Amino acid sequence: MDILAIIFMTAGLFFLIVAAIGVVRLPDVFSRSHAVSLTDSLGAFLMLVGIALLEGLSINMLKILVVLILLYILNPVIAHATVRAALRSGLKPWQKETP
Amino acid sequence: MATRSRPISSEFLFLKSMALFVFWILFSASFEWIHLGLGLIFSFAVAWLNSGHSPFVPRFRLWLRIFLYLPWLFYEIIRSSLHLSKLILHPALPIDPHLISVESKLRHHAAVVLLGNSITLTPGTITAEVDRNNLIVHAIDKVSGEEVVSKKIESKIADIFKDEEPDL
């Protein structure tokens, strides 16, 4: 069970690191928020599943499950609010230069 | 104050505050009288304050269909996460961000909410603006944008809501 938990957490860490690299490399708010949503949807999910497996069947596992459900409900709302605010304030999305 | 579109049923209020109270017990994990009493008071207060705006009370059948839709959505999330990771780690950074305007044929508030959330939850596409049926979506490259243009998610959601009364 511990090994399985470590596998899950390593996979989660991989996605968290990729998301961090993405935030640095991508050019503007819009594309950076894509990278952030990668953290939310898979990085945090795999980390929390790993922690839940490590914790075993207990009240803490139930709490982690509630955190997961809340995460999946709230994250799209936050990402949408950020991007909509950027769009409404008149920011133009970065575009590839056309040759 | 929020406009009350329908009279509040006291049973619904009671159920809501009991559900909140269960969450309180789960999170506080303490059975002293002061904590339980405070939890009971706050559960009722929150349920009462929120009673004005809950126009969407889905039926069991709808919940079941939404529940069955989630595994498919999760599979899509994993697929596009891997795609986005590949884009980010690619040395040349082959992204092509663009805005897409989509008009959906969904006729329910809840269905449009579900569609917008699903699009945002899938890495690579984010819903930037919603106006009734028109969604503006920001996609990071052509492949991610294709998922929205092809209306794969929308047809699934239309399937979920096909037996409900339209309200949009």
Interface residues (C-beta under 8 A of the other chain):
Chain A: F15 V18 A19 I21 G22 R25 L26 D28 F30 S31 S33 H34 A35 S37 L38 S41 L42 I59 L62 K63 V66 Y72 N75 P76 V77 A79 H80 V83 R84 L87 R88 P93 W94 Q95 K96
Chain B: F23 L26 F27 A29 I77 I78 S81 L84 S85 I88 L89 L93 I95 D96 P97 H98 L99 G116 N117 T120 L121 T122 P123 G124 T125 I126 T127 A128 E129 I136 H138 I140
